[in-house]
Amino acid sequence: MAVLVICCNLFFSERPCLAAVPNVTARSAILYDRDTGEILYEKNSHERRPPASTTKIMTGIIAVEMGSMKDKVVVSRYAASKSGSSMYLREGDVFTFEDLLWGTLLISGNDSSVALAEAVAGSETAFVELMNKKAYLLGAFNTVFKNTSGLTKKGHVSTAYDLAVITDYALDNPEFAKIVSTKQKVISKVGSKKKRILNNTNRLLSSYQGASGVKTGTTNAAGQCLVASASRNDRQLISVVLRSGDRYWDSVRLLNHGFEDFMAVTIPKGTAVGTFYFGRGKPYQVDLITVEEVCFSVSKEKLAEFDKLLVVDKPDLPLKGGEIVGYLEIDANLKHRIPVAVAGPVRKENTADCIIKILEAIILE
């Protein structure tokens, strides 16, 4: 491969600004851009820590995927015995599966999380096996679940990075996304007219512009934890803070950093990014275009100066239109390589072409 064209026809008008790195109190944290799949900030993001009730993000998404919302669930003695945050279920209570899911994700019911598990898999232990398999399949390799609730148990661990990965997957499910973005829900036991109001424990839903979820968590071992999501200007970010001194303040600082100091850049498929010249080709020059769309995040501070390099092989003629001849490398927040192709066909110059070229040169003289 040889670098034959080094100037790219990509210009961005946003003025650079100095972006301050957020100072967060959390022991572990991450800021993840859902649209580009890029990490915009991280602090000890792969450090294993107790995740507290952020565990219920995985509990919730498996319940949504495998449960039947209208099923009636009878609460077991074991589920009703769970301590900590609770729906205050009693043995023999009957709720719809859907209402137990609301109780799990809005008010963080430990008892309802077990009731869901039993309804799906027959036991909490069997459901936890599903949770761990799903975590592995999603690439959350440092996560090990021991229960559905997040109650402290030796070996029950996750990381800020893994929770962002799990949440990114969960938010693709419309039912899950609807529940975690809801501030309040009214439910009732099956056969009862008595209404119960569930208020979401995530205060960002009422205080942060664009907040859309997802789950709080607190235990003595884990400290204050929060997985948060927010959307602005067609961008959606996920922040995770574990063992935070102030989970809401930390989350706001991270989300603000992502929305205010970064922007998403999209290079559409078919964008002309350079020109290739042929000494013995017809035509003698051809545009080079991207063959796929790419989206990436870039700090506004670096917007006008991030590295762009067009690398092309010296191709043999003839070439078909759309034939890949190299790649565009962009080094913004991460490095990206985008295949590039010739915009149209190029053939070898023949005798007639040479004669015409000579005549044109004589005329121009």
C-alpha positions as a Markdown table, in Angstrom:
| # | Residue | x | y | z |
|---|---|---|---|---|
| 1 | Met | 0.0 | 0.0 | 0.0 |
| 2 | Ala | 1.2 | 3.5 | -0.7 |
| 3 | Val | 0.0 | 6.9 | 0.4 |
| 4 | Leu | -0.9 | 8.5 | -2.9 |
| 5 | Val | -3.5 | 11.1 | -1.8 |
| 6 | Ile | -3.1 | 12.7 | 1.6 |
| 7 | Cys | -5.6 | 15.6 | 1.5 |
| 8 | Cys | -9.2 | 14.8 | 2.3 |
| 9 | Asn | -12.3 | 16.8 | 1.3 |
| 10 | Leu | -13.7 | 16.8 | 4.8 |
| 11 | Phe | -14.3 | 20.1 | 6.5 |
| 12 | Phe | -16.1 | 20.9 | 9.7 |
| 13 | Ser | -17.2 | 24.4 | 10.6 |
| 14 | Glu | -17.7 | 24.0 | 14.4 |
| 15 | Arg | -15.2 | 26.2 | 16.3 |
| 16 | Pro | -12.9 | 24.4 | 18.7 |
| 17 | Cys | -13.4 | 24.9 | 22.4 |
| 18 | Leu | -11.5 | 23.7 | 25.4 |
| 19 | Ala | -13.2 | 20.7 | 27.0 |
| 20 | Ala | -12.6 | 20.1 | 30.7 |
| 21 | Val | -12.4 | 16.5 | 31.8 |
| 22 | Pro | -15.1 | 16.0 | 34.5 |
| 23 | Asn | -14.0 | 15.3 | 38.0 |
| 24 | Val | -16.3 | 12.6 | 39.4 |
| 25 | Thr | -16.4 | 11.2 | 43.0 |
| 26 | Ala | -17.2 | 7.7 | 41.9 |
| 27 | Arg | -14.6 | 5.0 | 42.3 |
| 28 | Ser | -15.5 | 3.6 | 38.8 |
| 29 | Ala | -17.3 | 5.4 | 36.0 |
| 30 | Ile | -17.9 | 5.4 | 32.3 |
| 31 | Leu | -19.6 | 7.5 | 29.6 |
| 32 | Tyr | -20.7 | 5.6 | 26.5 |
| 33 | Asp | -22.1 | 7.0 | 23.3 |
| 34 | Arg | -24.9 | 4.7 | 22.1 |
| 35 | Asp | -24.9 | 6.0 | 18.5 |
| 36 | Thr | -21.2 | 5.5 | 17.8 |
| 37 | Gly | -20.4 | 2.7 | 20.3 |
| 38 | Glu | -17.5 | 4.8 | 21.7 |
| 39 | Ile | -16.3 | 5.5 | 25.2 |
| 40 | Leu | -16.1 | 9.2 | 25.9 |
| 41 | Tyr | -14.8 | 9.0 | 29.4 |
| 42 | Glu | -13.7 | 6.2 | 31.8 |
| 43 | Lys | -12.3 | 5.8 | 35.2 |
| 44 | Asn | -11.4 | 2.3 | 36.5 |
| 45 | Ser | -14.1 | 1.1 | 34.1 |
| 46 | His | -13.0 | -2.5 | 34.2 |
| 47 | Glu | -12.6 | -2.7 | 38.0 |
| 48 | Arg | -14.9 | -5.3 | 39.5 |
| 49 | Arg | -17.3 | -3.9 | 42.1 |
| 50 | Pro | -20.6 | -4.8 | 43.8 |
| 51 | Pro | -23.3 | -3.4 | 41.4 |
| 52 | Ala | -26.1 | -3.3 | 44.0 |
| 53 | Ser | -29.6 | -3.0 | 42.3 |
| 54 | Thr | -28.1 | -2.0 | 38.9 |
| 55 | Thr | -28.1 | -5.8 | 38.7 |
| 56 | Lys | -31.8 | -5.5 | 37.9 |
| 57 | Ile | -31.1 | -4.1 | 34.5 |
| 58 | Met | -30.1 | -7.6 | 33.5 |
| 59 | Thr | -33.0 | -9.1 | 35.5 |
| 60 | Gly | -35.4 | -6.8 | 33.7 |
| 61 | Ile | -34.3 | -7.4 | 30.2 |
| 62 | Ile | -34.3 | -11.2 | 30.5 |
| 63 | Ala | -37.8 | -10.9 | 32.1 |
| 64 | Val | -39.0 | -8.8 | 29.2 |
| 65 | Glu | -37.6 | -11.1 | 26.6 |
| 66 | Met | -38.7 | -14.4 | 28.2 |
| 67 | Gly | -41.8 | -13.6 | 30.2 |
| 68 | Ser | -45.4 | -13.1 | 29.3 |
| 69 | Met | -46.7 | -9.8 | 30.5 |
| 70 | Lys | -50.3 | -10.8 | 31.2 |
| 71 | Asp | -49.4 | -14.0 | 33.1 |
| 72 | Lys | -50.6 | -14.1 | 36.7 |
| 73 | Val | -47.8 | -14.8 | 39.2 |
| 74 | Val | -48.4 | -16.2 | 42.7 |
| 75 | Val | -45.7 | -14.8 | 45.1 |
| 76 | Ser | -43.8 | -17.6 | 46.8 |
| 77 | Arg | -42.7 | -17.6 | 50.5 |
| 78 | Tyr | -39.1 | -17.3 | 49.3 |
| 79 | Ala | -39.7 | -14.2 | 47.1 |
| 80 | Ala | -41.7 | -12.6 | 49.9 |
| 81 | Ser | -38.8 | -13.1 | 52.3 |
| 82 | Lys | -36.3 | -10.9 | 50.5 |
| 83 | Ser | -35.0 | -8.0 | 52.5 |
| 84 | Gly | -33.9 | -4.6 | 51.4 |
| 85 | Ser | -35.9 | -2.4 | 48.9 |
| 86 | Ser | -39.2 | -4.1 | 48.4 |
| 87 | Met | -42.7 | -4.1 | 47.0 |
| 88 | Tyr | -43.7 | -5.6 | 50.4 |
| 89 | Leu | -45.1 | -8.7 | 48.7 |
| 90 | Arg | -46.8 | -11.4 | 50.8 |
| 91 | Glu | -46.8 | -15.1 | 50.2 |
| 92 | Gly | -49.8 | -15.9 | 48.1 |
| 93 | Asp | -50.2 | -12.4 | 46.6 |
| 94 | Val | -51.1 | -12.5 | 42.9 |
| 95 | Phe | -49.8 | -9.9 | 40.5 |
| 96 | Thr | -49.5 | -9.8 | 36.7 |
| 97 | Phe | -46.0 | -10.5 | 35.4 |
| 98 | Glu | -45.9 | -6.9 | 34.0 |
| 99 | Asp | -46.7 | -5.3 | 37.3 |
| 100 | Leu | -43.9 | -7.2 | 39.0 |
| 101 | Leu | -41.6 | -6.0 | 36.3 |
| 102 | Trp | -42.7 | -2.4 | 37.0 |
| 103 | Gly | -42.0 | -2.9 | 40.7 |
| 104 | Thr | -38.6 | -4.3 | 40.0 |
| 105 | Leu | -37.4 | -1.6 | 37.7 |
| 106 | Leu | -39.1 | 1.5 | 39.2 |
| 107 | Ile | -38.9 | 1.0 | 43.0 |
| 108 | Ser | -36.2 | -1.7 | 42.9 |
| 109 | Gly | -38.2 | -4.5 | 44.5 |
| 110 | Asn | -35.9 | -7.3 | 45.6 |
| 111 | Asp | -39.0 | -9.5 | 46.3 |
| 112 | Ser | -40.5 | -8.8 | 42.9 |
| 113 | Ser | -37.2 | -9.6 | 41.1 |
| 114 | Val | -37.3 | -13.0 | 42.7 |
| 115 | Ala | -40.9 | -13.5 | 41.8 |
| 116 | Leu | -40.1 | -12.7 | 38.2 |
| 117 | Ala | -37.2 | -15.1 | 38.2 |
| 118 | Glu | -39.4 | -17.9 | 39.5 |
| 119 | Ala | -42.1 | -17.2 | 36.9 |
| 120 | Val | -39.6 | -17.4 | 34.1 |
| 121 | Ala | -37.1 | -20.1 | 35.1 |
| 122 | Gly | -38.7 | -21.9 | 38.0 |
| 123 | Ser | -36.2 | -20.7 | 40.6 |
| 124 | Glu | -33.9 | -17.8 | 41.2 |
| 125 | Thr | -30.8 | -20.0 | 40.8 |
| 126 | Ala | -31.9 | -21.1 | 37.3 |
| 127 | Phe | -32.7 | -17.5 | 36.3 |
| 128 | Val | -29.3 | -16.3 | 37.5 |
| 129 | Glu | -27.7 | -18.9 | 35.2 |
| 130 | Leu | -29.6 | -17.2 | 32.3 |
| 131 | Met | -28.3 | -13.8 | 33.5 |
| 132 | Asn | -24.7 | -15.0 | 33.5 |
| 133 | Lys | -24.9 | -16.6 | 30.1 |
| 134 | Lys | -26.4 | -13.4 | 28.6 |
| 135 | Ala | -23.7 | -11.3 | 30.2 |
| 136 | Tyr | -21.0 | -13.5 | 28.6 |
| 137 | Leu | -22.7 | -13.3 | 25.2 |
| 138 | Leu | -22.9 | -9.5 | 25.4 |
| 139 | Gly | -19.2 | -9.3 | 26.2 |
| 140 | Ala | -19.6 | -8.4 | 29.9 |
| 141 | Phe | -16.8 | -10.8 | 30.8 |
| 142 | Asn | -16.0 | -9.3 | 34.2 |
| 143 | Thr | -19.6 | -9.7 | 35.5 |
| 144 | Val | -20.8 | -12.6 | 37.7 |
| 145 | Phe | -24.3 | -12.5 | 39.1 |
| 146 | Lys | -25.2 | -14.5 | 42.2 |
| 147 | Asn | -28.8 | -13.2 | 42.6 |
| 148 | Thr | -31.5 | -11.2 | 40.7 |
| 149 | Ser | -31.6 | -8.3 | 43.1 |
| 150 | Gly | -28.1 | -7.1 | 43.7 |
| 151 | Leu | -28.2 | -7.8 | 47.4 |
| 152 | Thr | -24.6 | -8.2 | 48.7 |
| 153 | Lys | -23.2 | -11.6 | 48.1 |
| 154 | Lys | -19.5 | -12.7 | 47.8 |
| 155 | Gly | -18.6 | -13.0 | 44.2 |
| 156 | His | -21.5 | -10.9 | 42.9 |
| 157 | Val | -19.7 | -8.3 | 40.8 |
| 158 | Ser | -19.7 | -6.2 | 37.7 |
| 159 | Thr | -17.9 | -3.3 | 36.2 |
| 160 | Ala | -18.9 | 0.2 | 34.9 |
| 161 | Tyr | -18.0 | -1.0 | 31.4 |
| 162 | Asp | -20.0 | -4.2 | 31.6 |
| 163 | Leu | -23.0 | -2.4 | 33.0 |
| 164 | Ala | -22.8 | 0.1 | 30.0 |
| 165 | Val | -22.7 | -2.9 | 27.6 |
| 166 | Ile | -25.7 | -4.6 | 29.3 |
| 167 | Thr | -27.7 | -1.4 | 29.4 |
| 168 | Asp | -26.9 | -0.6 | 25.7 |
| 169 | Tyr | -28.4 | -3.9 | 24.8 |
| 170 | Ala | -31.4 | -3.6 | 27.1 |
| 171 | Leu | -32.3 | -0.1 | 25.8 |
| 172 | Asp | -32.8 | -1.6 | 22.3 |
| 173 | Asn | -35.9 | -3.3 | 23.7 |
| 174 | Pro | -38.8 | -0.9 | 23.4 |
| 175 | Glu | -40.7 | -2.4 | 26.4 |
| 176 | Phe | -37.7 | -2.2 | 28.7 |
| 177 | Ala | -36.9 | 1.4 | 27.5 |
| 178 | Lys | -40.5 | 2.5 | 28.1 |
| 179 | Ile | -40.5 | 1.1 | 31.7 |
| 180 | Val | -37.2 | 2.6 | 32.8 |
| 181 | Ser | -38.1 | 6.0 | 31.4 |
| 182 | Thr | -41.4 | 6.2 | 33.3 |
| 183 | Lys | -41.6 | 8.3 | 36.4 |
| 184 | Gln | -44.7 | 6.8 | 37.9 |
| 185 | Lys | -46.9 | 3.8 | 37.5 |
| 186 | Val | -50.2 | 2.7 | 39.1 |
| 187 | Ile | -50.6 | -1.0 | 39.7 |
| 188 | Ser | -52.8 | -3.3 | 41.8 |
| 189 | Lys | -53.0 | -6.9 | 42.9 |
| 190 | Val | -55.0 | -9.2 | 40.7 |
| 191 | Gly | -58.6 | -9.1 | 41.9 |
| 192 | Ser | -58.2 | -6.0 | 44.0 |
| 193 | Lys | -59.4 | -2.5 | 43.4 |
| 194 | Lys | -56.9 | -0.9 | 45.7 |
| 195 | Lys | -54.4 | 1.1 | 43.7 |
| 196 | Arg | -50.7 | 1.3 | 44.4 |
| 197 | Ile | -48.4 | 4.1 | 43.1 |
| 198 | Leu | -44.9 | 3.2 | 42.1 |
| 199 | Asn | -42.4 | 6.2 | 41.9 |
| 200 | Asn | -39.2 | 5.7 | 40.0 |
| 201 | Thr | -36.2 | 5.9 | 42.3 |
| 202 | Asn | -34.2 | 7.6 | 39.5 |
| 203 | Arg | -34.4 | 11.3 | 40.3 |
| 204 | Leu | -32.7 | 12.3 | 37.0 |
| 205 | Leu | -36.0 | 11.6 | 35.2 |
| 206 | Ser | -37.4 | 14.7 | 36.8 |
| 207 | Ser | -34.3 | 16.9 | 37.0 |
| 208 | Tyr | -32.2 | 16.3 | 33.9 |
| 209 | Gln | -33.2 | 17.4 | 30.4 |
| 210 | Gly | -33.6 | 14.3 | 28.1 |
| 211 | Ala | -33.1 | 11.7 | 30.9 |
| 212 | Ser | -34.5 | 8.4 | 29.8 |
| 213 | Gly | -33.6 | 5.8 | 32.5 |
| 214 | Val | -32.3 | 3.5 | 33.8 |
| 215 | Lys | -31.5 | 2.2 | 37.3 |
| 216 | Thr | -30.3 | 3.2 | 40.8 |
| 217 | Gly | -28.5 | 0.9 | 43.3 |
| 218 | Thr | -27.4 | 1.2 | 46.9 |
| 219 | Thr | -25.9 | -1.1 | 49.4 |
| 220 | Asn | -23.2 | -0.7 | 52.1 |
| 221 | Ala | -20.8 | -2.7 | 50.0 |
| 222 | Ala | -21.5 | -1.0 | 46.7 |
| 223 | Gly | -22.2 | 2.5 | 47.9 |
| 224 | Gln | -24.2 | 4.9 | 45.7 |
| 225 | Cys | -24.6 | 3.5 | 42.1 |
| 226 | Leu | -26.5 | 4.8 | 39.1 |
| 227 | Val | -26.7 | 3.8 | 35.5 |
| 228 | Ala | -28.3 | 6.7 | 33.6 |
| 229 | Ser | -29.3 | 7.4 | 30.0 |
| 230 | Ala | -30.2 | 10.6 | 28.3 |
| 231 | Ser | -31.0 | 11.8 | 24.8 |
| 232 | Arg | -30.4 | 15.2 | 23.2 |
| 233 | Asn | -30.2 | 16.3 | 19.5 |
| 234 | Asp | -30.6 | 12.7 | 18.2 |
| 235 | Arg | -27.8 | 11.5 | 20.5 |
| 236 | Gln | -28.2 | 9.1 | 23.4 |
| 237 | Leu | -25.6 | 8.6 | 26.1 |
| 238 | Ile | -25.2 | 6.1 | 28.9 |
| 239 | Ser | -23.3 | 7.0 | 32.1 |
| 240 | Val | -22.4 | 4.6 | 34.9 |
| 241 | Val | -21.1 | 5.5 | 38.3 |
| 242 | Leu | -20.2 | 3.0 | 41.0 |
| 243 | Arg | -19.5 | 3.8 | 44.6 |
| 244 | Ser | -20.1 | 7.5 | 44.1 |
| 245 | Gly | -20.1 | 10.2 | 46.7 |
| 246 | Asp | -23.1 | 11.8 | 44.9 |
| 247 | Arg | -24.4 | 9.6 | 42.1 |
| 248 | Tyr | -26.7 | 12.3 | 40.6 |
| 249 | Trp | -24.1 | 15.0 | 40.5 |
| 250 | Asp | -21.5 | 12.6 | 39.0 |
| 251 | Ser | -24.0 | 11.5 | 36.4 |
| 252 | Val | -24.9 | 15.0 | 35.4 |
| 253 | Arg | -21.3 | 16.0 | 35.0 |
| 254 | Leu | -20.6 | 13.0 | 32.8 |
| 255 | Leu | -23.7 | 13.5 | 30.7 |
| 256 | Asn | -23.0 | 17.2 | 30.3 |
| 257 | His | -19.5 | 16.4 | 29.2 |
| 258 | Gly | -20.8 | 14.1 | 26.5 |
| 259 | Phe | -23.4 | 16.5 | 25.2 |
| 260 | Glu | -21.5 | 19.8 | 25.5 |
| 261 | Asp | -17.9 | 18.8 | 24.8 |
| 262 | Phe | -18.4 | 16.1 | 22.1 |
| 263 | Met | -20.3 | 15.9 | 18.9 |
| 264 | Ala | -21.3 | 13.1 | 16.6 |
| 265 | Val | -20.0 | 13.2 | 13.1 |
| 266 | Thr | -21.5 | 11.2 | 10.2 |
| 267 | Ile | -19.8 | 10.6 | 6.9 |
| 268 | Pro | -22.5 | 9.3 | 4.6 |
| 269 | Lys | -21.9 | 6.5 | 2.1 |
| 270 | Gly | -20.8 | 7.9 | -1.2 |
| 271 | Thr | -19.0 | 11.0 | 0.2 |
| 272 | Ala | -16.1 | 12.2 | -2.0 |
| 273 | Val | -13.0 | 12.3 | 0.1 |
| 274 | Gly | -10.2 | 12.8 | -2.4 |
| 275 | Thr | -9.1 | 12.5 | -6.0 |
| 276 | Phe | -7.0 | 9.9 | -7.7 |
| 277 | Tyr | -4.9 | 10.8 | -10.8 |
| 278 | Phe | -4.0 | 8.3 | -13.6 |
| 279 | Gly | -1.1 | 9.1 | -16.0 |
| 280 | Arg | -2.4 | 6.5 | -18.5 |
| 281 | Gly | -6.0 | 6.2 | -17.7 |
| 282 | Lys | -9.3 | 7.4 | -19.1 |
| 283 | Pro | -10.6 | 9.4 | -17.4 |
| 284 | Tyr | -7.3 | 10.8 | -16.1 |
| 285 | Gln | -8.7 | 11.6 | -12.7 |
| 286 | Val | -11.6 | 10.1 | -10.6 |
| 287 | Asp | -13.2 | 10.9 | -7.2 |
| 288 | Leu | -12.6 | 8.5 | -4.4 |
| 289 | Ile | -15.8 | 7.9 | -2.4 |
| 290 | Thr | -16.7 | 6.1 | 0.9 |
| 291 | Val | -18.5 | 2.8 | 0.4 |
| 292 | Glu | -20.2 | 2.7 | 3.8 |
| 293 | Glu | -21.6 | 5.2 | 6.3 |
| 294 | Val | -19.6 | 5.8 | 9.4 |
| 295 | Cys | -20.5 | 7.7 | 12.6 |
| 296 | Phe | -18.0 | 8.7 | 15.2 |
| 297 | Ser | -17.6 | 11.0 | 18.2 |
| 298 | Val | -15.1 | 13.7 | 18.4 |
| 299 | Ser | -14.2 | 16.3 | 21.0 |
| 300 | Lys | -15.2 | 19.7 | 19.8 |
| 301 | Glu | -11.7 | 20.8 | 21.0 |
| 302 | Lys | -10.2 | 18.6 | 18.2 |
| 303 | Leu | -13.0 | 18.9 | 15.6 |
| 304 | Ala | -11.0 | 21.1 | 13.2 |
| 305 | Glu | -7.7 | 19.2 | 13.6 |
| 306 | Phe | -8.2 | 15.5 | 14.0 |
| 307 | Asp | -6.1 | 13.4 | 11.7 |
| 308 | Lys | -7.4 | 12.3 | 8.3 |
| 309 | Leu | -5.3 | 10.1 | 6.1 |
| 310 | Leu | -6.3 | 8.7 | 2.7 |
| 311 | Val | -4.4 | 5.5 | 1.8 |
| 312 | Val | -4.8 | 3.9 | -1.6 |
| 313 | Asp | -3.1 | 1.0 | -3.4 |
| 314 | Lys | -1.7 | 1.7 | -6.9 |
| 315 | Pro | -4.5 | -0.1 | -8.8 |
| 316 | Asp | -4.3 | -2.0 | -12.1 |
| 317 | Leu | -6.5 | -0.8 | -14.9 |
| 318 | Pro | -9.3 | -1.2 | -15.8 |
| 319 | Leu | -11.3 | -0.5 | -12.7 |
| 320 | Lys | -15.1 | -0.8 | -12.3 |
| 321 | Gly | -17.1 | 1.9 | -10.7 |
| 322 | Gly | -17.3 | 1.2 | -7.0 |
| 323 | Glu | -14.2 | -0.9 | -6.9 |
| 324 | Ile | -12.4 | -0.5 | -3.5 |
| 325 | Val | -8.9 | 0.8 | -3.9 |
| 326 | Gly | -7.9 | 1.8 | -0.3 |
| 327 | Tyr | -9.3 | 3.3 | 2.9 |
| 328 | Leu | -9.7 | 6.6 | 4.7 |
| 329 | Glu | -8.3 | 6.5 | 8.3 |
| 330 | Ile | -9.8 | 9.0 | 10.8 |
| 331 | Asp | -8.2 | 9.4 | 14.2 |
| 332 | Ala | -10.8 | 11.2 | 16.3 |
| 333 | Asn | -11.9 | 9.8 | 19.6 |
| 334 | Leu | -11.0 | 6.4 | 18.2 |
| 335 | Lys | -9.3 | 5.3 | 15.0 |
| 336 | His | -11.7 | 4.4 | 12.1 |
| 337 | Arg | -10.9 | 2.9 | 8.7 |
| 338 | Ile | -13.5 | 3.4 | 6.0 |
| 339 | Pro | -13.1 | 1.6 | 2.7 |
| 340 | Val | -12.9 | 3.9 | -0.3 |
| 341 | Ala | -13.7 | 3.2 | -4.0 |
| 342 | Val | -13.4 | 4.9 | -7.3 |
| 343 | Ala | -16.6 | 6.8 | -8.1 |
| 344 | Gly | -16.7 | 5.6 | -11.8 |
| 345 | Pro | -15.0 | 3.2 | -14.2 |
| 346 | Val | -11.5 | 3.8 | -15.4 |
| 347 | Arg | -9.9 | 2.1 | -18.4 |
| 348 | Lys | -6.5 | 2.0 | -19.9 |
| 349 | Glu | -5.6 | 4.8 | -22.2 |
| 350 | Asn | -5.6 | 3.7 | -25.9 |
| 351 | Thr | -3.9 | 5.1 | -29.0 |
| 352 | Ala | -6.9 | 7.3 | -29.9 |
| 353 | Asp | -6.8 | 8.8 | -26.4 |
| 354 | Cys | -3.1 | 9.5 | -26.8 |
| 355 | Ile | -3.6 | 11.3 | -30.1 |
| 356 | Ile | -6.4 | 13.4 | -28.7 |
| 357 | Lys | -4.3 | 14.3 | -25.7 |
| 358 | Ile | -1.4 | 15.4 | -27.9 |
| 359 | Leu | -3.8 | 17.5 | -30.2 |
| 360 | Glu | -5.3 | 19.2 | -27.1 |
| 361 | Ala | -1.8 | 20.1 | -25.9 |
| 362 | Ile | -0.9 | 21.6 | -29.2 |
| 363 | Ile | -4.1 | 23.6 | -29.4 |
| 364 | Leu | -3.6 | 24.9 | -25.9 |
| 365 | Glu | -0.1 | 26.1 | -26.8 |
